[in-house]
Amino acid sequence: MDRNQLAKWLKSPVEMANKYSLHAVYFCTGCGIIEIPPVITARWDAERFGIKAVATPRQGNLFMITGYVSLKTLKAIIRTYEQMPDPKYTVAFGSCPINGGMYWDSYNTIKHLDKYIPIDGWIAGCMPRPEAVFIGVTHLWTLIDKGKADGYIRYSKNYASYRRNQEMLFGDLGWPPLYPSESPAEEARA
């Protein structure tokens, strides 16, 4: 916490608590898991930055997606994201969620994760070191302060577009829309 921002704490304690109390849900595939254990152990100690791992998406507000995203795992990622309460922030790290990484030419790899769920921050690298994770989190704090970490707002406003992209891949997702459309006429126009 920046001690020189004490006035900001007093003015908006809820916003500051959301910023400095990130409860992380990790979605790790393949090699993406390799950097998470060092981040949460004593050497790097993510908790000093307010990052704490939680057991379920319903308790989290930071969704960290690491490693490649396949068609099979994308459905679980979407479901996990939709179960998280607002405000929620999503950070994808490693080259794979950004552009497919070394699996860029695979038919089964999602190359643009941001077409299916909103991403608030990207941390590049194959795999990014723990220092990069902390730089990404401190940058996320800046985005939260400026009101630019608004993926959950964009998701609700543009839900029809996200849902359409999701259903183009999977057909019926197997669960009702998170934000039902307002009218059948509006749904037909979309």
C-alpha positions in Angstrom: 0.0 0.0 0.0 1.2 3.5 -0.8 1.2 5.3 2.5 1.0 8.6 0.7 -2.4 7.6 -0.6 -4.1 7.5 2.9 -6.6 10.1 1.8 -7.7 7.9 -1.0 -8.2 5.0 1.5 -10.5 7.2 3.6 -12.4 8.5 0.6 -13.1 5.1 -1.0 -12.3 2.2 1.3 -14.2 -0.4 -0.8 -12.3 0.4 -4.0 -9.0 0.3 -2.1 -9.9 -3.0 -0.5 -10.7 -4.5 -3.9 -7.4 -3.2 -5.2 -5.2 -4.5 -2.4 -7.1 -7.7 -1.6 -7.0 -9.8 -4.7 -8.3 -13.3 -4.2 -6.8 -15.4 -7.1 -8.3 -18.2 -8.9 -5.6 -19.9 -11.0 -6.4 -21.7 -14.2 -3.2 -23.5 -15.2 -2.7 -25.8 -18.2 0.4 -27.5 -19.4 3.6 -25.6 -18.6 1.6 -22.6 -17.3 1.6 -24.0 -13.7 5.4 -23.9 -13.4 5.7 -20.3 -12.2 2.8 -20.3 -9.8 4.4 -22.3 -6.9 7.3 -19.9 -6.6 5.0 -16.9 -6.6 3.0 -18.2 -3.6 6.0 -19.5 -1.6 8.0 -17.7 1.0 10.7 -16.4 -1.4 8.3 -14.3 -3.4 5.3 -14.2 -1.1 2.4 -13.1 -3.1 0.4 -12.4 0.0 2.5 -9.3 0.8 0.9 -7.9 -2.4 -2.5 -8.8 -1.2 -2.8 -11.8 -3.5 -4.3 -14.9 -1.9 -5.3 -18.1 -3.6 -8.9 -19.2 -3.0 -10.6 -22.5 -3.5 -13.6 -21.6 -5.7 -14.4 -19.0 -8.3 -17.2 -17.7 -6.1 -14.6 -16.4 -3.6 -12.2 -14.9 -6.2 -11.9 -11.5 -7.9 -8.6 -12.2 -9.8 -8.6 -14.8 -12.5 -5.1 -15.8 -13.6 -5.0 -18.0 -16.8 -1.6 -19.5 -17.6 -0.5 -21.9 -20.3 -2.2 -22.8 -23.5 -6.0 -22.7 -23.9 -7.5 -25.6 -25.8 -11.1 -25.9 -27.0 -11.8 -28.3 -24.2 -10.4 -26.0 -21.5 -12.0 -22.8 -22.9 -15.4 -23.9 -21.9 -14.2 -24.4 -18.3 -12.5 -21.0 -18.4 -15.7 -19.3 -19.5 -17.8 -21.1 -16.8 -15.2 -20.2 -14.1 -15.2 -16.5 -15.2 -19.0 -16.3 -15.1 -19.1 -17.8 -11.6 -16.9 -15.1 -10.1 -18.6 -12.1 -8.4 -18.1 -8.5 -9.7 -15.7 -6.7 -9.6 -13.4 -9.3 -11.1 -10.2 -8.9 -13.0 -8.6 -11.3 -15.5 -4.9 -11.6 -16.2 -3.6 -14.0 -18.9 0.1 -14.8 -18.7 2.5 -16.6 -20.9 2.6 -16.4 -24.7 0.0 -19.1 -25.1 -3.2 -17.3 -24.0 -2.0 -14.2 -26.0 -1.4 -15.8 -29.4 -1.2 -19.6 -29.0 2.5 -19.6 -28.1 4.4 -22.6 -29.5 1.0 -24.2 -30.3 0.0 -21.3 -32.6 -0.6 -23.5 -35.6 -2.7 -26.2 -33.7 -6.3 -26.6 -34.7 -7.2 -27.1 -31.1 -5.6 -24.0 -29.6 -7.4 -20.8 -28.8 -5.2 -17.9 -30.1 -7.2 -14.9 -29.0 -8.7 -15.6 -25.5 -10.1 -12.0 -25.4 -12.7 -12.9 -28.0 -14.4 -15.2 -25.4 -13.8 -13.4 -22.1 -12.4 -10.0 -21.4 -8.8 -9.7 -20.3 -7.7 -6.8 -18.1 -4.0 -7.5 -18.4 -1.4 -9.6 -20.3 1.9 -10.8 -19.0 4.1 -11.9 -21.9 6.8 -14.6 -21.8 7.2 -18.3 -22.0 6.7 -18.6 -18.9 7.0 -15.2 -17.2 9.2 -15.2 -14.2 7.7 -14.4 -10.7 9.0 -10.9 -11.0 6.9 -10.4 -14.1 3.8 -11.6 -12.3 4.3 -9.0 -9.6 5.0 -6.2 -12.2 1.7 -7.3 -13.8 -0.2 -7.1 -10.5 1.2 -3.7 -9.7 0.2 -2.5 -13.2 -3.3 -4.0 -12.5 -3.4 -1.8 -9.4 -2.8 1.2 -11.6 -5.5 0.1 -14.0 -7.9 -0.3 -11.1 -7.1 3.2 -9.8 -7.7 4.7 -13.3 -10.9 2.7 -13.8 -9.4 0.9 -16.8 -9.6 -2.6 -15.4 -13.2 -2.8 -16.5 -13.4 -6.2 -18.2 -16.4 -7.3 -16.1 -18.2 -4.1 -17.2 -17.3 -4.7 -20.8 -18.5 -8.3 -20.5 -21.9 -7.3 -19.3 -22.3 -4.5 -21.9 -21.1 -6.7 -24.8 -22.4 -10.0 -23.5 -24.3 -10.8 -26.7 -21.1 -10.6 -28.7 -19.0 -12.7 -26.3 -21.8 -15.3 -26.1 -22.1 -15.4 -29.8 -18.3 -16.1 -30.1 -18.6 -18.8 -27.5 -21.6 -20.4 -29.1 -19.9 -20.4 -32.5 -17.3 -22.7 -31.1 -19.5 -24.9 -28.8 -23.0 -24.6 -30.0 -25.1 -24.8 -26.8 -22.9 -24.1 -23.8 -25.1 -26.1 -21.4 -26.0 -23.2 -19.1 -28.3 -20.2 -19.4 -26.9 -16.8 -20.4 -25.4 -14.8 -17.6 -27.1 -11.7 -18.9 -30.4 -12.6 -20.6 -31.2 -10.4 -23.6 -33.9 -7.8 -23.1 -36.2 -8.8 -25.9 -36.5 -11.4 -28.7 -36.4 -8.6 -31.3 -33.1 -7.4 -29.9 -31.7 -10.9 -29.9 -32.7 -11.3 -33.6 -30.8 -8.1 -34.5 -27.7 -9.2 -32.8 
